[in-house]
């Protein structure tokens, strides 16, 4: 990707490094369309692209003090964008695979005649409750709201975040809860219970 820098790039970088929000906004407006086009080509998702662009500029703002030391901001921006986007794609693929596994388990309603029926562990409800309690606040809110049957759009409106963020928090919560259950309960029965609980 060939990034075309603005004429006043150096001034914008120095201003951003000093914490000037106007300069930072100038950087954003100069580059966000170029980055968006590149990221969209990789992700094929407008929502994910918008989120990644925002994340990239948050990272730049958080590390703004280092900007004067960057020899080529265009090269720096390209590498940062490429690596972060590829990591996001890998994470999305992994989470989708996990979700598919949950759906496959929970969709198995019939038990084969020769297959022994699962006996749920006595403490499975306590284990799941503990797993939910250890989630970060945002993930916990999304998880609990999903369990209550709320739709993604409604949760997003209530929490003041994007629907994409709601889905991401739910996926992270599913992973954390499932990992917790694996470590603290009988594996197979607990996973069946968990998958059934999470399928909303």
Beta strands, then each sheet from edge to edge (+ up, - down):
end
